[in-house]
Protein backbone atom coordinates (compact mmCIF):
# COMPACT_ATOMS: atom_id res chain seq x y z
CA UNK A 1 0.00 0.00 0.00
CA UNK A 2 2.86 2.32 0.87
CA UNK A 3 4.57 1.53 -2.44
CA UNK A 4 1.43 2.44 -4.39
CA UNK A 5 1.15 5.74 -2.53
CA UNK A 6 4.82 6.50 -3.22
CA UNK A 7 4.25 5.64 -6.91
CA UNK A 8 1.21 7.95 -7.19
CA UNK A 9 2.88 10.83 -5.36
CA UNK A 10 6.00 10.70 -7.50
CA UNK A 11 6.02 13.60 -9.97
CA UNK A 12 7.88 11.59 -12.62
CA UNK A 13 5.38 8.73 -12.43
CA UNK A 14 2.40 11.12 -12.64
CA UNK A 15 3.86 12.77 -15.74
CA UNK A 16 4.36 9.37 -17.39
CA UNK A 17 0.77 8.36 -16.49
CA UNK A 18 -0.68 11.56 -17.98
CA UNK A 19 1.43 11.13 -21.13
CA UNK A 20 0.22 7.54 -21.47
CA UNK A 21 -3.44 8.53 -21.08
CA UNK A 22 -3.06 11.36 -23.61
CA UNK A 23 -1.32 9.03 -26.05
CA UNK A 24 -4.11 6.47 -25.70
CA UNK A 25 -6.78 9.12 -26.29
CA UNK A 26 -4.90 10.47 -29.32
CA UNK A 27 -4.57 7.01 -30.84
CA UNK A 28 -8.27 6.31 -30.30
CA UNK A 29 -9.25 9.63 -31.88
CA UNK A 30 -7.11 8.90 -34.92
CA UNK A 31 -7.90 5.22 -35.29
CA UNK A 32 -11.57 5.34 -34.21
CA UNK A 33 -12.95 6.75 -37.48
CA UNK A 34 -10.95 4.15 -39.40
CA UNK A 35 -12.52 1.40 -37.34
CA UNK A 36 -15.98 2.84 -38.04
CA UNK A 37 -15.40 3.81 -41.66
CA UNK A 38 -18.31 1.73 -42.84
CA UNK A 39 -20.86 3.20 -40.41
CA UNK A 40 -21.93 5.97 -42.81
CA UNK A 41 -22.19 3.51 -45.67
CA UNK A 42 -24.23 1.21 -43.47
CA UNK A 43 -26.61 3.99 -42.49
CA UNK A 44 -26.99 5.14 -46.09
CA UNK A 45 -27.63 1.57 -47.18
CA UNK A 46 -30.28 1.11 -44.48
CA UNK A 47 -32.00 4.34 -45.55
CA UNK A 48 -31.94 3.24 -49.19
CA UNK A 49 -33.33 -0.18 -48.26
CA UNK A 50 -36.09 1.42 -46.20
CA UNK A 51 -37.05 3.71 -49.08
CA UNK A 52 -37.06 0.73 -51.42
CA UNK A 53 -39.35 -1.26 -49.11
CA UNK A 54 -41.61 1.77 -48.71
CA UNK A 55 -41.76 2.27 -52.48
CA UNK A 56 -42.57 -1.39 -53.11
CA UNK A 57 -45.29 -1.39 -50.45
CA UNK A 58 -46.94 1.74 -51.84
CA UNK A 59 -46.76 0.43 -55.40
CA UNK A 60 -48.31 -2.86 -54.29
CA UNK A 61 -51.21 -0.99 -52.69
CA UNK A 62 -51.73 1.09 -55.82
CA UNK A 63 -51.62 -2.03 -57.99
CA UNK A 64 -54.20 -3.74 -55.77
CA UNK A 65 -56.55 -0.79 -56.14
CA UNK A 66 -55.97 -0.80 -59.87
CA UNK A 67 -56.80 -4.51 -60.09
CA UNK A 68 -60.00 -3.90 -58.16
CA UNK A 69 -61.00 -1.41 -60.83
CA UNK A 70 -60.30 -3.71 -63.77
CA UNK A 71 -62.63 -2.68 -66.59
CA UNK A 72 -65.50 -5.03 -67.30
CA UNK A 73 -67.49 -5.64 -70.46
CA UNK A 74 -69.41 -2.36 -70.17
CA UNK A 75 -66.22 -0.35 -69.87
CA UNK A 76 -64.70 -2.23 -72.79
CA UNK A 77 -67.75 -1.32 -74.86
CA UNK A 78 -67.39 2.34 -73.85
CA UNK A 79 -63.70 2.24 -74.74
CA UNK A 80 -64.47 0.81 -78.18
CA UNK A 81 -67.03 3.57 -78.82
CA UNK A 82 -64.59 6.28 -77.70
CA UNK A 83 -61.84 4.89 -79.92
CA UNK A 84 -64.19 4.43 -82.88
CA UNK A 85 -65.41 8.03 -82.86
CA UNK A 86 -61.99 9.39 -81.82
CA UNK A 87 -63.51 11.18 -78.85
CA UNK A 88 -60.19 11.54 -77.07
CA UNK A 89 -58.98 13.87 -79.78
CA UNK A 90 -62.25 15.82 -79.70
CA UNK A 91 -62.87 16.16 -75.96
CA UNK A 92 -59.73 15.14 -74.05
CA UNK A 93 -57.57 17.95 -72.69
CA UNK A 94 -55.28 18.59 -69.76
CA UNK A 95 -58.11 20.40 -68.01
CA UNK A 96 -60.37 17.35 -68.37
CA UNK A 97 -57.73 15.01 -66.95
CA UNK A 98 -57.09 17.37 -64.03
CA UNK A 99 -60.82 17.61 -63.29
CA UNK A 100 -61.07 13.83 -63.13
CA UNK A 101 -58.05 13.69 -60.82
CA UNK A 102 -59.59 16.36 -58.61
CA UNK A 103 -62.69 14.17 -58.39
CA UNK A 104 -60.54 11.21 -57.31
CA UNK A 105 -60.91 9.42 -60.67
CA UNK A 106 -57.44 8.38 -61.79
CA UNK A 107 -56.37 6.22 -64.67
CA UNK A 108 -57.67 5.63 -68.18
CA UNK A 109 -60.93 3.88 -67.26
CA UNK A 110 -62.66 6.95 -65.75
CA UNK A 111 -61.52 9.01 -68.72
CA UNK A 112 -63.11 6.59 -71.20
CA UNK A 113 -66.33 6.48 -69.17
CA UNK A 114 -66.49 10.27 -68.99
CA UNK A 115 -65.89 10.73 -72.72
CA UNK A 116 -68.48 8.06 -73.53
CA UNK A 117 -71.18 9.76 -71.47
CA UNK A 118 -70.35 13.14 -72.98
CA UNK A 119 -71.37 11.60 -76.29
CA UNK A 120 -74.15 9.33 -75.04
CA UNK A 121 -76.08 11.58 -72.63
CA UNK A 122 -77.33 14.09 -75.26
CA UNK A 123 -78.37 11.25 -77.57
CA UNK A 124 -80.12 9.29 -74.81
CA UNK A 125 -82.02 12.31 -73.49
CA UNK A 126 -82.94 13.45 -77.01
CA UNK A 127 -84.43 10.06 -77.90
CA UNK A 128 -86.17 9.76 -74.52
CA UNK A 129 -87.69 13.25 -74.84
CA UNK A 130 -88.93 12.51 -78.37
CA UNK A 131 -90.62 9.31 -77.17
CA UNK A 132 -92.21 11.16 -74.25
CA UNK A 133 -93.42 14.19 -76.21
CA UNK A 134 -94.71 12.33 -79.28
CA UNK A 135 -96.01 9.07 -77.81
CA UNK A 136 -96.56 9.42 -74.04
CA UNK A 137 -97.80 12.96 -73.43
CA UNK A 138 -98.06 14.98 -76.62
CA UNK A 139 -99.73 18.10 -75.13
CA UNK A 140 -101.34 20.74 -77.32
CA UNK A 141 -98.09 21.74 -79.00
CA UNK A 142 -97.07 21.68 -82.63
CA UNK A 143 -94.24 19.48 -83.83
CA UNK A 144 -91.78 22.37 -84.08
CA UNK A 145 -92.11 23.17 -80.38
CA UNK A 146 -91.77 19.51 -79.42
CA UNK A 147 -88.60 19.19 -81.48
CA UNK A 148 -87.28 22.38 -79.87
CA UNK A 149 -87.95 20.98 -76.40
CA UNK A 150 -86.13 17.77 -77.32
CA UNK A 151 -83.10 19.66 -78.63
CA UNK A 152 -83.07 21.78 -75.47
CA UNK A 153 -83.11 18.68 -73.27
CA UNK A 154 -80.30 17.18 -75.37
CA UNK A 155 -78.29 20.37 -74.87
CA UNK A 156 -78.80 20.08 -71.12
CA UNK A 157 -77.66 16.45 -71.32
CA UNK A 158 -74.36 17.52 -72.86
CA UNK A 159 -73.60 19.44 -69.65
CA UNK A 160 -74.64 16.69 -67.23
CA UNK A 161 -71.29 14.79 -67.17
CA UNK A 162 -69.38 17.98 -66.37
CA UNK A 163 -71.94 18.92 -63.72
CA UNK A 164 -71.59 15.47 -62.15
CA UNK A 165 -67.78 15.72 -62.09
CA UNK A 166 -67.96 19.24 -60.64
CA UNK A 167 -70.25 17.96 -57.90
CA UNK A 168 -67.81 15.14 -57.09
CA UNK A 169 -64.95 17.65 -56.97
CA UNK A 170 -66.75 20.00 -54.60
CA UNK A 171 -67.72 17.16 -52.23
CA UNK A 172 -64.23 15.67 -52.26
CA UNK A 173 -62.54 19.02 -51.71
CA UNK A 174 -64.86 19.75 -48.82
CA UNK A 175 -63.87 16.45 -47.19
CA UNK A 176 -60.17 17.17 -47.75
CA UNK A 177 -60.58 20.70 -46.42
CA UNK A 178 -62.24 19.48 -43.23
CA UNK A 179 -59.56 16.88 -42.48
CA UNK A 180 -56.59 19.03 -43.56
CA UNK A 181 -55.99 20.67 -40.11
CA UNK A 182 -55.68 17.27 -38.42
CA UNK A 183 -53.41 16.13 -41.24
CA UNK A 184 -51.15 19.13 -40.72
CA UNK A 185 -50.95 18.52 -36.97
CA UNK A 186 -50.01 14.87 -37.47
CA UNK A 187 -47.48 15.76 -40.15
CA UNK A 188 -45.91 18.38 -37.88
CA UNK A 189 -45.65 15.90 -35.01
CA UNK A 190 -44.01 13.29 -37.24
CA UNK A 191 -41.50 15.74 -38.73
CA UNK A 192 -40.54 17.23 -35.36
CA UNK A 193 -40.05 13.72 -33.95
CA UNK A 194 -37.25 13.21 -36.47
CA UNK A 195 -39.01 11.31 -39.26
CA UNK A 196 -38.06 11.86 -42.88
CA UNK A 197 -40.73 13.43 -45.05
CA UNK A 198 -41.49 10.11 -46.82
CA UNK A 199 -41.94 8.29 -43.52
CA UNK A 200 -44.03 11.19 -42.18
CA UNK A 201 -46.37 11.11 -45.18
CA UNK A 202 -46.66 7.34 -44.90
CA UNK A 203 -47.40 7.45 -41.17
CA UNK A 204 -50.01 10.20 -41.54
CA UNK A 205 -51.68 8.35 -44.43
CA UNK A 206 -52.21 5.36 -42.14
CA UNK A 207 -53.39 7.40 -39.15
CA UNK A 208 -55.75 9.67 -41.09
CA UNK A 209 -57.50 6.80 -42.92
CA UNK A 210 -60.09 6.49 -40.15
CA UNK A 211 -61.17 10.10 -40.73
CA UNK A 212 -60.81 10.44 -44.49
CA UNK A 213 -60.07 7.75 -47.04
CA UNK A 214 -59.59 10.45 -49.67
CA UNK A 215 -56.78 12.18 -47.79
CA UNK A 216 -55.21 8.82 -46.95
CA UNK A 217 -55.12 7.86 -50.64
CA UNK A 218 -53.59 11.19 -51.65
CA UNK A 219 -50.88 10.96 -48.99
CA UNK A 220 -50.11 7.33 -49.90
CA UNK A 221 -49.81 8.24 -53.58
CA UNK A 222 -47.57 11.19 -52.70
CA UNK A 223 -45.40 8.86 -50.59
CA UNK A 224 -45.00 6.52 -53.54
CA UNK A 225 -44.12 9.40 -55.87
CA UNK A 226 -41.58 10.74 -53.37
CA UNK A 227 -39.92 7.33 -53.44
CA UNK A 228 -39.74 6.67 -57.17
CA UNK A 229 -39.79 10.09 -58.86
CA UNK A 230 -36.42 11.67 -59.54
CA UNK A 231 -37.57 15.06 -58.21
CA UNK A 232 -39.48 15.65 -55.01
CA UNK A 233 -40.77 18.92 -56.41
CA UNK A 234 -42.71 16.97 -59.04
CA UNK A 235 -44.30 14.81 -56.33
CA UNK A 236 -45.30 17.88 -54.32
CA UNK A 237 -46.75 19.63 -57.37
CA UNK A 238 -48.67 16.50 -58.34
CA UNK A 239 -50.13 16.41 -54.83
CA UNK A 240 -51.36 19.99 -55.19
CA UNK A 241 -52.70 19.40 -58.70
CA UNK A 242 -54.65 16.27 -57.74
CA UNK A 243 -56.41 17.96 -54.83
CA UNK A 244 -56.89 21.47 -56.19
CA UNK A 245 -57.03 22.98 -52.68
CA UNK A 246 -55.37 26.31 -51.89
CA UNK A 247 -54.34 24.98 -48.47
CA UNK A 248 -52.48 22.04 -49.98
CA UNK A 249 -50.93 24.31 -52.63
CA UNK A 250 -49.53 26.46 -49.81
CA UNK A 251 -48.22 23.33 -48.09
CA UNK A 252 -46.50 22.03 -51.22
CA UNK A 253 -45.00 25.47 -51.92
CA UNK A 254 -43.47 25.49 -48.44
CA UNK A 255 -42.17 21.94 -48.91
CA UNK A 256 -40.58 22.88 -52.23
CA UNK A 257 -38.94 25.96 -50.70
CA UNK A 258 -37.68 23.94 -47.74
CA UNK A 259 -36.26 21.38 -50.17
CA UNK A 260 -34.65 24.06 -52.32
CA UNK A 261 -33.24 26.45 -49.71
CA UNK A 262 -32.74 24.08 -46.78
CA UNK A 263 -35.05 25.92 -44.39
CA UNK A 264 -36.30 24.04 -41.31
CA UNK A 265 -39.28 21.96 -42.35
CA UNK A 266 -40.81 21.88 -38.87
CA UNK A 267 -40.97 25.68 -38.64
CA UNK A 268 -42.64 25.95 -42.04
CA UNK A 269 -45.22 23.31 -41.14
CA UNK A 270 -45.91 25.01 -37.81
CA UNK A 271 -46.59 28.34 -39.55
CA UNK A 272 -48.89 26.69 -42.10
CA UNK A 273 -50.72 24.82 -39.35
CA UNK A 274 -51.33 28.04 -37.41
CA UNK A 275 -52.47 29.89 -40.53
CA UNK A 276 -54.84 27.06 -41.33
CA UNK A 277 -56.34 27.21 -37.82
CA UNK A 278 -56.83 30.96 -38.20
CA UNK A 279 -58.47 30.50 -41.61
CA UNK A 280 -60.73 27.81 -40.18
CA UNK A 281 -61.80 30.12 -37.36
CA UNK A 282 -62.42 32.92 -39.87
CA UNK A 283 -64.68 30.67 -41.94
CA UNK A 284 -66.62 29.69 -38.82
CA UNK A 285 -67.05 33.34 -37.80
CA UNK A 286 -68.15 34.20 -41.33
CA UNK A 287 -70.82 31.50 -41.26
CA UNK A 288 -71.98 32.66 -37.84
CA UNK A 289 -72.22 36.27 -39.04
CA UNK A 290 -74.28 35.18 -42.05
CA UNK A 291 -76.96 33.48 -39.92
CA UNK A 292 -79.06 36.57 -38.99
CA UNK A 293 -79.73 37.66 -42.61
CA UNK A 294 -80.53 34.07 -43.56
CA UNK A 295 -82.98 33.69 -40.67
CA UNK A 296 -84.88 36.90 -41.44
CA UNK A 297 -87.15 35.48 -44.14
CA UNK A 298 -87.94 32.20 -42.29
CA UNK A 299 -88.80 34.20 -39.16
CA UNK A 300 -91.16 36.47 -41.11
CA UNK A 301 -92.86 33.56 -42.87
CA UNK A 302 -93.06 30.99 -40.07
CA UNK A 303 -92.34 32.41 -36.61
CA UNK A 304 -94.09 35.80 -36.61
CA UNK A 305 -97.48 34.48 -37.84
CA UNK A 306 -97.48 31.87 -35.07
CA UNK A 307 -96.60 34.51 -32.47
CA UNK A 308 -99.39 36.78 -33.71
CA UNK A 309 -101.88 33.91 -33.55
CA UNK A 310 -100.82 32.98 -30.01
CA UNK A 311 -100.95 36.59 -28.79
CA UNK A 312 -104.01 37.87 -30.66
CA UNK A 313 -105.99 34.62 -30.81
CA UNK A 314 -107.50 34.73 -27.31
CA UNK A 315 -108.32 38.43 -27.66
CA UNK A 316 -110.08 37.92 -30.99
CA UNK A 317 -112.04 34.96 -29.63
CA UNK A 318 -113.14 37.01 -26.57
CA UNK A 319 -114.28 39.91 -28.76
CA UNK A 320 -116.19 37.55 -31.05
CA UNK A 321 -117.99 35.97 -28.06
CA UNK A 322 -119.12 39.38 -26.74
CA UNK A 323 -120.30 40.72 -30.06
C-alpha positions in Angstrom: 0.0 0.0 0.0 2.9 2.3 0.9 4.6 1.5 -2.4 1.4 2.4 -4.4 1.2 5.7 -2.5 4.8 6.5 -3.2 4.2 5.6 -6.9 1.2 7.9 -7.2 2.9 10.8 -5.4 6.0 10.7 -7.5 6.0 13.6 -10.0 7.9 11.6 -12.6 5.4 8.7 -12.4 2.4 11.1 -12.6 3.9 12.8 -15.7 4.4 9.4 -17.4 0.8 8.4 -16.5 -0.7 11.6 -18.0 1.4 11.1 -21.1 0.2 7.5 -21.5 -3.4 8.5 -21.1 -3.1 11.4 -23.6 -1.3 9.0 -26.0 -4.1 6.5 -25.7 -6.8 9.1 -26.3 -4.9 10.5 -29.3 -4.6 7.0 -30.8 -8.3 6.3 -30.3 -9.2 9.6 -31.9 -7.1 8.9 -34.9 -7.9 5.2 -35.3 -11.6 5.3 -34.2 -13.0 6.8 -37.5 -11.0 4.2 -39.4 -12.5 1.4 -37.3 -16.0 2.8 -38.0 -15.4 3.8 -41.7 -18.3 1.7 -42.8 -20.9 3.2 -40.4 -21.9 6.0 -42.8 -22.2 3.5 -45.7 -24.2 1.2 -43.5 -26.6 4.0 -42.5 -27.0 5.1 -46.1 -27.6 1.6 -47.2 -30.3 1.1 -44.5 -32.0 4.3 -45.5 -31.9 3.2 -49.2 -33.3 -0.2 -48.3 -36.1 1.4 -46.2 -37.0 3.7 -49.1 -37.1 0.7 -51.4 -39.3 -1.3 -49.1 -41.6 1.8 -48.7 -41.8 2.3 -52.5 -42.6 -1.4 -53.1 -45.3 -1.4 -50.5 -46.9 1.7 -51.8 -46.8 0.4 -55.4 -48.3 -2.9 -54.3 -51.2 -1.0 -52.7 -51.7 1.1 -55.8 -51.6 -2.0 -58.0 -54.2 -3.7 -55.8 -56.5 -0.8 -56.1 -56.0 -0.8 -59.9 -56.8 -4.5 -60.1 -60.0 -3.9 -58.2 -61.0 -1.4 -60.8 -60.3 -3.7 -63.8 -62.6 -2.7 -66.6 -65.5 -5.0 -67.3 -67.5 -5.6 -70.5 -69.4 -2.4 -70.2 -66.2 -0.3 -69.9 -64.7 -2.2 -72.8 -67.8 -1.3 -74.9 -67.4 2.3 -73.8 -63.7 2.2 -74.7 -64.5 0.8 -78.2 -67.0 3.6 -78.8 -64.6 6.3 -77.7 -61.8 4.9 -79.9 -64.2 4.4 -82.9 -65.4 8.0 -82.9 -62.0 9.4 -81.8 -63.5 11.2 -78.8 -60.2 11.5 -77.1 -59.0 13.9 -79.8 -62.2 15.8 -79.7 -62.9 16.2 -76.0 -59.7 15.1 -74.0 -57.6 18.0 -72.7 -55.3 18.6 -69.8 -58.1 20.4 -68.0 -60.4 17.4 -68.4 -57.7 15.0 -67.0 -57.1 17.4 -64.0 -60.8 17.6 -63.3 -61.1 13.8 -63.1 -58.1 13.7 -60.8 -59.6 16.4 -58.6 -62.7 14.2 -58.4 -60.5 11.2 -57.3 -60.9 9.4 -60.7 -57.4 8.4 -61.8 -56.4 6.2 -64.7 -57.7 5.6 -68.2 -60.9 3.9 -67.3 -62.7 7.0 -65.7 -61.5 9.0 -68.7 -63.1 6.6 -71.2 -66.3 6.5 -69.2 -66.5 10.3 -69.0 -65.9 10.7 -72.7 -68.5 8.1 -73.5 -71.2 9.8 -71.5 -70.4 13.1 -73.0 -71.4 11.6 -76.3 -74.2 9.3 -75.0 -76.1 11.6 -72.6 -77.3 14.1 -75.3 -78.4 11.2 -77.6 -80.1 9.3 -74.8 -82.0 12.3 -73.5 -82.9 13.4 -77.0 -84.4 10.1 -77.9 -86.2 9.8 -74.5 -87.7 13.2 -74.8 -88.9 12.5 -78.4 -90.6 9.3 -77.2 -92.2 11.2 -74.2 -93.4 14.2 -76.2 -94.7 12.3 -79.3 -96.0 9.1 -77.8 -96.6 9.4 -74.0 -97.8 13.0 -73.4 -98.1 15.0 -76.6 -99.7 18.1 -75.1 -101.3 20.7 -77.3 -98.1 21.7 -79.0 -97.1 21.7 -82.6 -94.2 19.5 -83.8 -91.8 22.4 -84.1 -92.1 23.2 -80.4 -91.8 19.5 -79.4 -88.6 19.2 -81.5 -87.3 22.4 -79.9 -87.9 21.0 -76.4 -86.1 17.8 -77.3 -83.1 19.7 -78.6 -83.1 21.8 -75.5 -83.1 18.7 -73.3 -80.3 17.2 -75.4 -78.3 20.4 -74.9 -78.8 20.1 -71.1 -77.7 16.4 -71.3 -74.4 17.5 -72.9 -73.6 19.4 -69.6 -74.6 16.7 -67.2 -71.3 14.8 -67.2 -69.4 18.0 -66.4 -71.9 18.9 -63.7 -71.6 15.5 -62.2 -67.8 15.7 -62.1 -68.0 19.2 -60.6 -70.3 18.0 -57.9 -67.8 15.1 -57.1 -64.9 17.6 -57.0 -66.8 20.0 -54.6 -67.7 17.2 -52.2 -64.2 15.7 -52.3 -62.5 19.0 -51.7 -64.9 19.8 -48.8 -63.9 16.5 -47.2 -60.2 17.2 -47.8 -60.6 20.7 -46.4 -62.2 19.5 -43.2 -59.6 16.9 -42.5 -56.6 19.0 -43.6 -56.0 20.7 -40.1 -55.7 17.3 -38.4 -53.4 16.1 -41.2 -51.2 19.1 -40.7 -51.0 18.5 -37.0 -50.0 14.9 -37.5 -47.5 15.8 -40.2 -45.9 18.4 -37.9 -45.6 15.9 -35.0 -44.0 13.3 -37.2 -41.5 15.7 -38.7 -40.5 17.2 -35.4 -40.1 13.7 -33.9 -37.2 13.2 -36.5 -39.0 11.3 -39.3 -38.1 11.9 -42.9 -40.7 13.4 -45.1 -41.5 10.1 -46.8 -41.9 8.3 -43.5 -44.0 11.2 -42.2 -46.4 11.1 -45.2 -46.7 7.3 -44.9 -47.4 7.5 -41.2 -50.0 10.2 -41.5 -51.7 8.3 -44.4 -52.2 5.4 -42.1 -53.4 7.4 -39.1 -55.8 9.7 -41.1 -57.5 6.8 -42.9 -60.1 6.5 -40.2 -61.2 10.1 -40.7 -60.8 10.4 -44.5 -60.1 7.7 -47.0 -59.6 10.5 -49.7 -56.8 12.2 -47.8 -55.2 8.8 -47.0 -55.1 7.9 -50.6 -53.6 11.2 -51.6 -50.9 11.0 -49.0 -50.1 7.3 -49.9 -49.8 8.2 -53.6 -47.6 11.2 -52.7 -45.4 8.9 -50.6 -45.0 6.5 -53.5 -44.1 9.4 -55.9 -41.6 10.7 -53.4 -39.9 7.3 -53.4 -39.7 6.7 -57.2 -39.8 10.1 -58.9 -36.4 11.7 -59.5 -37.6 15.1 -58.2 -39.5 15.6 -55.0 -40.8 18.9 -56.4 -42.7 17.0 -59.0 -44.3 14.8 -56.3 -45.3 17.9 -54.3 -46.8 19.6 -57.4 -48.7 16.5 -58.3 -50.1 16.4 -54.8 -51.4 20.0 -55.2 -52.7 19.4 -58.7 -54.7 16.3 -57.7 -56.4 18.0 -54.8 -56.9 21.5 -56.2 -57.0 23.0 -52.7 -55.4 26.3 -51.9 -54.3 25.0 -48.5 -52.5 22.0 -50.0 -50.9 24.3 -52.6 -49.5 26.5 -49.8 -48.2 23.3 -48.1 -46.5 22.0 -51.2 -45.0 25.5 -51.9 -43.5 25.5 -48.4 -42.2 21.9 -48.9 -40.6 22.9 -52.2 -38.9 26.0 -50.7 -37.7 23.9 -47.7 -36.3 21.4 -50.2 -34.6 24.1 -52.3 -33.2 26.4 -49.7 -32.7 24.1 -46.8 -35.1 25.9 -44.4 -36.3 24.0 -41.3 -39.3 22.0 -42.4 -40.8 21.9 -38.9 -41.0 25.7 -38.6 -42.6 25.9 -42.0 -45.2 23.3 -41.1 -45.9 25.0 -37.8 -46.6 28.3 -39.5 -48.9 26.7 -42.1 -50.7 24.8 -39.4 -51.3 28.0 -37.4 -52.5 29.9 -40.5 -54.8 27.1 -41.3 -56.3 27.2 -37.8 -56.8 31.0 -38.2 -58.5 30.5 -41.6 -60.7 27.8 -40.2 -61.8 30.1 -37.4 -62.4 32.9 -39.9 -64.7 30.7 -41.9 -66.6 29.7 -38.8 -67.0 33.3 -37.8 -68.2 34.2 -41.3 -70.8 31.5 -41.3 -72.0 32.7 -37.8 -72.2 36.3 -39.0 -74.3 35.2 -42.0 -77.0 33.5 -39.9 -79.1 36.6 -39.0 -79.7 37.7 -42.6 -80.5 34.1 -43.6 -83.0 33.7 -40.7 -84.9 36.9 -41.4 -87.2 35.5 -44.1 -87.9 32.2 -42.3 -88.8 34.2 -39.2 -91.2 36.5 -41.1 -92.9 33.6 -42.9 -93.1 31.0 -40.1 -92.3 32.4 -36.6 -94.1 35.8 -36.6 -97.5 34.5 -37.8 -97.5 31.9 -35.1 -96.6 34.5 -32.5 -99.4 36.8 -33.7 -101.9 33.9 -33.6 -100.8 33.0 -30.0 -101.0 36.6 -28.8 -104.0 37.9 -30.7 -106.0 34.6 -30.8 -107.5 34.7 -27.3 -108.3 38.4 -27.7 -110.1 37.9 -31.0 -112.0 35.0 -29.6 -113.1 37.0 -26.6 -114.3 39.9 -28.8 -116.2 37.5 -31.1 -118.0 36.0 -28.1 -119.1 39.4 -26.7 -120.3 40.7 -30.1 
